[in-house]
Amino acid sequence: MNRLAFIIIATVMAGFSAGAASAADAAAGQAKAQMCVACHGADGNSTNAGFPSLAGQVPGYIAGQLGAFKSGKRVNPVMQGMAQLSPTDMADIDAWYASQVITPRSIDEDQLALAREGETLYRAGTAELAIPACMACHGPAGRGMPSSYPRVAGQWPEYLESQLLAFKSGDRVGKIMGPIAHRLSTQQIHALSLYMSALQ
């Protein structure tokens, strides 16, 4: 087993343990998430490609990202305002968004060829660049795996692309995604983002 595969498996197992250990209140999370509505939508379906949709996200992922913003591990001027949230608040907000349904996205006919390029990377990776299939962590349908691997299906393609480019440049740090994104070309990232967004 290669080192990357071992890291992926170990992180997935840790995520399942963390998810199983947490109990949260989605109803309380709905009330606490009112501060998030302007950017992420009332039910977690963002209407602006600059802000990610949070509906249907895998349990535990949003709480983990809120914790990263609070600690400064992940930096975003808008999200730094979430530093006031307690771990209970984060878990409740996480539960609320995980319980919502994300709005599916589609691909325009003139983008199908590009999306097929993304499909190949998503489902098979590329041995030439030592990149594993994306679905190994994000699932065949792009629904993610609790709590470390987010849902990508239904997400804004522009947001997915911006995050992959941030991993590529080092503006966003990730032990797994950093090296993978670094090896992808901007064209591959564009194609992959388009394909992932339309998964259902």
Backbone bond lengths (Angstrom), bond angles and torsions (degrees), N, CA, C in turn:
res aa  C-N    CA-C-N  psi(-1)  N-CA   C-N-CA  omega(-1)  CA-C   N-CA-C  phi
1 M - - - 1.469 - - 1.526 108.86 -
2 N 1.351 117.18 129.09 1.458 117.74 -179.31 1.522 110.92 -78.14
3 R 1.339 114.73 166.90 1.464 120.83 -173.23 1.531 112.26 -62.30
4 L 1.352 117.11 -40.79 1.461 120.64 -179.43 1.522 110.99 -63.02
5 A 1.329 116.93 -43.45 1.466 120.49 179.14 1.522 110.20 -62.17
6 F 1.353 116.83 -39.93 1.460 120.38 179.73 1.530 111.05 -63.86
7 I 1.345 116.22 -43.97 1.467 120.21 179.24 1.520 110.66 -61.00
8 I 1.344 116.24 -43.40 1.464 120.49 -179.72 1.521 111.00 -61.08
9 I 1.322 117.08 -48.47 1.471 120.85 -178.63 1.524 111.02 -63.34
10 A 1.322 117.19 -43.79 1.465 120.93 -178.81 1.521 111.12 -63.57
11 T 1.336 116.19 -40.29 1.464 119.33 -179.41 1.517 111.24 -69.13
12 V 1.332 116.79 -39.38 1.468 120.33 177.21 1.526 110.36 -60.53
13 M 1.316 117.28 -46.34 1.461 120.58 -178.90 1.519 111.46 -62.58
14 A 1.334 116.62 -40.76 1.462 120.25 177.90 1.512 110.65 -63.71
15 G 1.336 116.04 -38.54 1.458 120.21 179.04 1.506 112.62 -64.17
16 F 1.335 117.58 -41.91 1.456 120.43 178.23 1.522 111.12 -63.49
17 S 1.317 117.34 -38.49 1.462 120.81 179.50 1.514 110.48 -64.90
18 A 1.354 116.34 -44.45 1.455 119.99 -179.49 1.515 110.93 -64.59
19 G 1.339 116.49 -40.27 1.454 120.27 -179.01 1.510 111.91 -65.53
20 A 1.334 116.11 -40.45 1.456 120.16 -178.86 1.515 111.74 -67.18
21 A 1.346 115.63 -28.53 1.462 119.41 -174.66 1.519 112.48 -81.09
22 S 1.336 117.66 -15.99 1.455 118.71 -174.15 1.523 111.82 -96.82
23 A 1.325 114.66 143.67 1.454 121.22 174.29 1.519 106.34 -125.38
24 A 1.320 116.91 132.04 1.457 119.42 -175.71 1.520 110.11 -139.58
25 D 1.335 115.40 164.29 1.455 123.05 -176.38 1.531 109.12 -113.35
26 A 1.331 116.19 104.85 1.463 120.72 -177.40 1.523 111.73 -65.30
27 A 1.337 117.53 -36.48 1.470 120.39 179.49 1.526 110.25 -63.64
28 A 1.327 116.03 -43.30 1.464 119.84 176.47 1.522 109.62 -64.69
29 G 1.330 116.29 -36.75 1.456 120.81 179.10 1.510 112.58 -62.78
30 Q 1.330 117.48 -36.05 1.463 120.76 178.51 1.523 110.69 -60.06
31 A 1.322 116.43 -44.02 1.465 120.76 178.85 1.529 110.88 -65.97
32 K 1.312 116.25 -42.26 1.464 120.60 -178.24 1.527 111.83 -70.12
33 A 1.328 117.12 -24.46 1.466 121.38 -177.26 1.526 112.81 -82.75
34 Q 1.326 118.08 2.85 1.464 119.65 -179.57 1.526 111.66 -59.82
35 M 1.327 117.07 -29.63 1.462 120.77 178.68 1.534 111.51 -70.86
36 C 1.340 116.41 -14.09 1.469 121.41 -176.82 1.527 112.85 -94.85
37 V 1.335 116.39 -13.33 1.466 122.15 -170.71 1.520 113.10 -59.66
38 A 1.327 118.21 -41.27 1.466 121.12 -175.45 1.528 112.25 -57.06
39 C 1.322 116.82 -36.38 1.470 120.45 -178.61 1.525 113.13 -97.23
40 H 1.326 116.61 -39.43 1.462 120.67 -170.34 1.524 114.41 -105.08
41 G 1.339 117.66 0.10 1.453 120.82 178.14 1.519 112.79 86.46
42 A 1.326 116.06 156.93 1.460 121.29 -175.85 1.518 113.19 -62.74
43 D 1.346 116.36 -32.87 1.467 119.68 -179.22 1.529 111.41 -115.08
44 G 1.330 115.88 16.23 1.456 119.83 179.06 1.511 114.30 89.49
45 N 1.348 117.48 3.32 1.459 121.10 174.81 1.525 108.26 -98.05
46 S 1.309 116.04 101.43 1.453 121.88 -177.90 1.522 110.81 -67.19
47 T 1.324 115.93 144.14 1.466 120.25 177.14 1.524 111.37 -102.78
48 N 1.322 116.56 6.24 1.464 122.19 -177.90 1.516 108.64 -129.42
49 A 1.328 116.62 123.98 1.467 121.01 -176.66 1.522 113.32 -62.17
50 G 1.316 116.85 -15.11 1.463 120.03 177.98 1.512 113.24 -77.14
51 F 1.330 116.39 -14.25 1.466 121.19 -178.72 1.528 109.04 -121.73
52 P 1.317 118.17 131.48 1.466 119.66 -177.23 1.520 113.14 -69.64
53 S 1.317 115.09 147.74 1.465 120.16 168.53 1.525 107.15 -76.35
54 L 1.327 116.25 137.24 1.466 121.44 -177.84 1.526 112.31 -109.00
55 A 1.325 116.68 -11.21 1.465 120.86 -178.50 1.526 110.47 -61.29
56 G 1.323 115.91 138.14 1.455 121.32 175.78 1.515 114.89 72.12
57 Q 1.334 116.53 13.19 1.464 118.75 -179.93 1.527 109.68 -68.82
58 V 1.317 117.04 151.31 1.466 120.11 -177.28 1.529 110.17 -62.66
59 P 1.328 117.41 139.65 1.467 120.31 180.00 1.526 111.32 -56.22
60 G 1.320 114.63 132.76 1.456 120.78 177.25 1.514 114.37 97.65
61 Y 1.330 117.72 -23.62 1.466 119.06 -175.23 1.529 111.78 -70.69
62 I 1.325 117.51 -46.57 1.461 120.07 -178.02 1.523 110.66 -64.50
63 A 1.311 116.95 -41.35 1.473 119.66 177.41 1.525 109.90 -59.80
64 G 1.321 116.49 -41.27 1.465 120.34 179.15 1.518 112.16 -63.40
65 Q 1.339 117.02 -40.98 1.457 120.65 179.77 1.529 111.39 -70.41
66 L 1.337 116.89 -38.24 1.463 119.58 175.98 1.531 110.31 -61.62
67 G 1.326 115.58 -39.57 1.463 120.21 177.07 1.523 111.26 -63.54
68 A 1.334 116.65 -37.76 1.468 120.96 179.29 1.528 110.80 -67.67
69 F 1.332 117.20 -38.05 1.465 120.12 176.24 1.536 109.90 -66.36
70 K 1.315 115.77 -41.49 1.468 119.78 -178.37 1.528 111.32 -63.96
71 S 1.314 117.11 -40.16 1.461 121.05 -177.61 1.529 112.76 -79.31
72 G 1.329 116.42 -16.12 1.458 120.24 -176.65 1.515 113.43 91.13
73 K 1.334 116.30 -0.04 1.463 120.10 177.85 1.521 110.46 -64.62
74 R 1.310 116.06 -35.27 1.459 121.65 174.45 1.519 107.07 -117.29
75 V 1.331 117.15 132.21 1.465 120.94 -172.23 1.528 111.22 -114.79
76 N 1.326 115.08 129.51 1.456 122.86 173.94 1.524 106.30 -157.79
77 P 1.339 118.66 122.80 1.471 120.60 -175.38 1.524 113.94 -54.63
78 V 1.335 117.13 -39.73 1.471 119.97 -179.66 1.525 110.44 -70.01
79 M 1.321 116.10 -45.72 1.457 120.34 -174.95 1.523 113.79 -73.89
80 Q 1.322 118.42 -15.52 1.464 119.66 177.13 1.529 110.56 -62.76
81 G 1.332 116.51 -21.76 1.460 120.58 177.24 1.514 113.03 -66.35
82 M 1.338 116.75 -13.42 1.460 121.23 -179.99 1.530 111.98 -82.24
83 A 1.325 117.18 3.14 1.469 121.26 -178.67 1.530 111.78 -62.31
84 Q 1.321 116.57 -18.51 1.467 120.20 179.97 1.529 112.83 -74.49
85 L 1.319 117.56 -15.17 1.464 120.82 -175.91 1.527 111.79 -72.12
86 S 1.333 115.54 140.36 1.462 120.97 175.32 1.527 108.55 -87.29
87 P 1.335 118.08 165.70 1.465 119.46 175.68 1.529 112.84 -56.11
88 T 1.335 117.35 -35.62 1.469 120.49 177.55 1.520 110.83 -66.11
89 D 1.349 116.56 -43.06 1.467 120.44 176.96 1.530 110.60 -57.56
90 M 1.333 115.27 -45.95 1.460 120.11 -178.33 1.522 111.42 -62.19
91 A 1.327 116.15 -42.42 1.467 120.26 -179.79 1.528 110.90 -65.76
92 D 1.331 117.00 -39.20 1.463 120.69 179.99 1.534 111.13 -67.42
93 I 1.324 116.98 -44.09 1.467 121.32 178.01 1.521 109.70 -62.35
94 D 1.310 115.60 -41.80 1.461 121.50 177.12 1.527 110.66 -57.38
95 A 1.319 116.29 -46.81 1.469 121.39 -178.33 1.529 110.80 -63.39
96 W 1.335 116.59 -38.61 1.468 120.07 179.86 1.526 110.67 -63.13
97 Y 1.318 116.71 -50.84 1.465 119.05 -178.16 1.529 112.09 -67.01
98 A 1.321 117.18 -36.86 1.472 120.00 178.83 1.526 111.46 -62.54
99 S 1.337 116.79 -26.97 1.469 120.76 -177.87 1.532 113.04 -84.02
100 Q 1.328 117.65 -7.50 1.459 121.50 -177.83 1.531 111.21 -90.65
101 V 1.317 116.14 163.45 1.468 121.75 -177.67 1.522 109.52 -106.05
102 I 1.317 115.99 126.54 1.460 119.67 -179.65 1.531 110.05 -80.14
103 T 1.320 115.56 144.26 1.459 121.39 178.72 1.528 109.23 -76.65
104 P 1.343 118.36 124.22 1.467 120.60 -179.57 1.528 111.68 -64.40
105 R 1.313 115.27 153.47 1.462 120.89 176.65 1.526 109.02 -117.74
106 S 1.308 115.97 159.04 1.461 120.41 179.92 1.523 109.58 -126.66
107 I 1.323 115.44 169.01 1.459 121.49 179.89 1.520 108.71 -113.28
108 D 1.325 116.08 131.65 1.470 120.23 176.86 1.522 109.51 -66.56
109 E 1.320 115.23 150.93 1.467 120.36 -177.07 1.528 112.56 -57.18
110 D 1.334 116.39 -35.86 1.464 118.86 -178.47 1.525 112.88 -75.75
111 Q 1.340 116.61 -2.87 1.466 120.44 178.57 1.531 112.80 -108.77
112 L 1.336 116.51 3.11 1.463 120.23 -174.75 1.529 112.92 -63.11
113 A 1.314 117.90 -41.69 1.469 120.54 -179.14 1.518 110.39 -62.83
114 L 1.326 116.76 -41.24 1.460 121.31 178.72 1.529 110.18 -65.57
115 A 1.325 115.62 -42.11 1.462 119.87 179.65 1.527 111.57 -62.70
116 R 1.328 117.32 -34.05 1.469 120.42 178.55 1.524 111.16 -65.20
117 E 1.331 117.18 -33.60 1.464 120.56 174.24 1.530 109.24 -61.56
118 G 1.317 115.15 -43.82 1.461 120.10 178.84 1.512 111.75 -65.17
119 E 1.319 116.45 -36.91 1.463 120.91 179.32 1.530 111.15 -60.01
120 T 1.324 116.61 -43.28 1.462 120.42 179.71 1.529 110.96 -59.55
121 L 1.321 116.78 -45.20 1.466 120.54 178.75 1.525 110.74 -64.96
122 Y 1.336 115.82 -43.88 1.461 119.93 -176.92 1.524 111.69 -63.09
123 R 1.321 117.00 -41.75 1.460 120.89 -172.86 1.526 114.07 -92.27
124 A 1.313 117.44 -24.81 1.465 118.84 -175.79 1.525 114.16 -125.82
125 G 1.332 117.77 -15.16 1.456 119.46 -174.69 1.517 109.73 67.49
126 T 1.312 116.60 -158.45 1.457 120.67 175.63 1.520 109.55 -149.82
127 A 1.334 115.56 118.48 1.461 120.84 -179.76 1.521 110.65 -64.67
128 E 1.310 116.89 -33.85 1.466 121.80 -178.47 1.521 111.35 -57.72
129 L 1.332 116.89 -38.52 1.461 121.37 -179.32 1.530 112.50 -101.45
130 A 1.334 116.50 5.43 1.468 122.33 -178.13 1.526 111.44 56.03
131 I 1.325 114.74 43.85 1.469 121.10 179.23 1.519 108.86 -111.64
132 P 1.343 117.54 121.85 1.465 120.03 179.03 1.524 111.41 -74.47
133 A 1.314 115.94 165.84 1.466 120.81 176.39 1.529 109.56 -61.77
134 C 1.312 116.57 132.69 1.466 121.43 179.76 1.528 111.38 -60.90
135 M 1.339 115.64 -32.60 1.463 119.18 -176.43 1.527 112.28 -67.96
136 A 1.335 117.70 -12.95 1.464 119.63 177.27 1.519 110.95 -61.46
137 C 1.331 116.68 -32.10 1.470 120.71 178.84 1.529 112.87 -106.80
138 H 1.321 116.53 -36.37 1.468 120.21 -174.48 1.527 113.05 -94.55
139 G 1.347 116.70 -2.81 1.453 121.20 176.01 1.516 112.74 86.26
140 P 1.337 117.87 153.06 1.463 122.26 -179.06 1.525 113.51 -57.08
141 A 1.341 116.38 -33.58 1.467 120.63 -179.53 1.521 112.19 -100.93
142 G 1.326 117.40 8.28 1.458 120.75 177.05 1.503 114.72 74.57
143 R 1.331 117.33 21.12 1.472 120.31 -175.69 1.520 113.85 -91.20
144 G 1.335 116.90 1.87 1.457 120.70 175.36 1.506 114.07 75.92
145 M 1.336 114.74 177.96 1.460 121.85 177.41 1.521 108.21 -138.47
146 P 1.329 117.63 125.39 1.475 120.48 179.98 1.518 110.18 -60.02
147 S 1.325 117.64 144.65 1.448 124.98 -12.16 1.521 111.80 -110.62
148 S 1.325 115.60 5.73 1.462 119.96 -173.26 1.519 115.31 -95.46
149 Y 1.336 118.07 -20.60 1.453 120.54 -174.40 1.516 109.89 -114.53
150 P 1.334 117.10 110.44 1.466 120.56 -172.04 1.515 114.88 -72.97
151 R 1.316 113.68 158.44 1.460 121.25 169.82 1.520 107.71 -67.43
152 V 1.324 117.20 133.92 1.462 121.78 174.97 1.528 110.87 -112.66
153 A 1.317 117.47 -21.97 1.462 122.39 179.18 1.520 110.32 -61.91
154 G 1.330 116.77 131.56 1.453 120.97 177.69 1.517 114.35 84.51
155 Q 1.330 116.92 -6.89 1.460 120.45 -179.58 1.526 109.99 -75.22
156 W 1.317 116.66 154.94 1.460 120.39 175.16 1.530 109.20 -59.24
157 P 1.339 119.30 129.15 1.465 119.62 177.91 1.527 112.10 -62.15
158 E 1.329 115.90 -34.32 1.464 119.98 178.89 1.532 111.05 -63.67
159 Y 1.333 115.76 -38.73 1.467 118.88 179.48 1.527 110.51 -69.36
160 L 1.330 116.81 -44.11 1.463 120.02 177.99 1.527 110.24 -58.19
161 E 1.315 115.87 -43.77 1.463 119.95 -179.55 1.528 110.92 -63.77
162 S 1.315 116.83 -43.32 1.476 119.85 -179.27 1.521 111.59 -62.17
163 Q 1.336 117.07 -36.89 1.452 120.02 -179.70 1.527 111.88 -73.17
164 L 1.330 117.39 -39.52 1.467 120.42 176.61 1.524 110.22 -64.16
165 L 1.320 117.01 -39.45 1.463 120.23 177.61 1.531 110.89 -67.15
166 A 1.338 116.38 -34.79 1.467 119.67 176.86 1.527 111.08 -66.83
167 F 1.329 116.82 -39.74 1.472 120.24 174.57 1.530 109.95 -63.67
168 K 1.322 116.43 -41.13 1.468 121.41 -178.15 1.530 111.26 -62.25
169 S 1.326 115.97 -42.79 1.469 120.68 -177.31 1.529 112.94 -80.54
170 G 1.330 116.38 -16.70 1.460 120.04 -176.03 1.513 113.20 92.26
171 D 1.349 116.93 -0.37 1.463 119.47 177.28 1.523 111.31 -65.95
172 R 1.328 115.90 -28.87 1.462 120.96 172.74 1.527 106.94 -118.05
173 V 1.308 116.03 131.65 1.465 120.62 -174.13 1.522 110.49 -99.42
174 G 1.327 115.98 136.14 1.458 121.23 176.42 1.517 109.56 -158.50
175 K 1.321 118.03 127.58 1.470 121.52 -177.26 1.517 112.20 -60.44
176 I 1.317 116.51 -36.26 1.458 120.38 -179.21 1.525 111.08 -94.24
177 M 1.327 116.40 -50.99 1.458 119.82 -174.15 1.526 113.61 -71.64
178 G 1.321 117.98 -29.50 1.461 120.54 179.72 1.522 112.13 -57.77
179 P 1.335 118.17 -58.39 1.468 119.89 -179.81 1.528 113.47 -62.14
180 I 1.336 116.87 -36.38 1.469 119.43 -179.87 1.524 110.36 -66.39
181 A 1.325 117.05 -51.07 1.463 120.83 -178.39 1.530 111.34 -63.36
182 H 1.312 116.74 -34.14 1.464 120.88 -179.75 1.530 111.11 -60.53
183 R 1.322 116.44 -33.60 1.462 120.46 -177.70 1.530 113.19 -85.34
184 L 1.316 117.03 -13.83 1.469 120.27 178.84 1.523 110.80 -82.36
185 S 1.318 116.56 144.75 1.463 120.34 173.78 1.524 108.73 -79.47
186 T 1.325 116.78 163.90 1.467 119.59 177.95 1.527 110.37 -63.88
187 Q 1.332 117.84 -33.22 1.469 121.89 177.00 1.526 110.08 -65.27
188 Q 1.316 117.39 -43.98 1.467 121.06 178.93 1.530 110.67 -63.88
189 I 1.307 116.38 -39.99 1.468 120.61 178.24 1.526 110.19 -63.47
190 H 1.306 116.92 -41.68 1.466 121.12 179.29 1.529 110.60 -62.48
191 A 1.325 116.57 -47.13 1.455 121.59 -179.48 1.527 111.14 -64.59
192 L 1.302 116.66 -43.32 1.462 121.94 -179.37 1.518 111.34 -63.87
193 S 1.322 116.89 -42.51 1.462 121.01 -179.80 1.522 111.32 -62.67
194 L 1.319 115.48 -41.73 1.458 120.35 179.51 1.524 110.42 -63.21
195 Y 1.327 117.37 -45.12 1.459 121.00 -178.92 1.525 110.96 -65.44
196 M 1.322 117.63 -47.40 1.468 121.10 -177.59 1.521 112.01 -59.89
197 S 1.320 116.52 -39.04 1.462 119.45 -176.23 1.519 111.98 -62.79
198 A 1.334 117.25 -29.76 1.466 120.67 -175.93 1.525 112.99 -91.90
199 L 1.323 117.71 -0.96 1.470 119.17 176.57 1.524 109.92 -64.94
200 Q 1.335 115.33 149.11 1.478 119.83 -179.80 1.512 110.39 -135.88
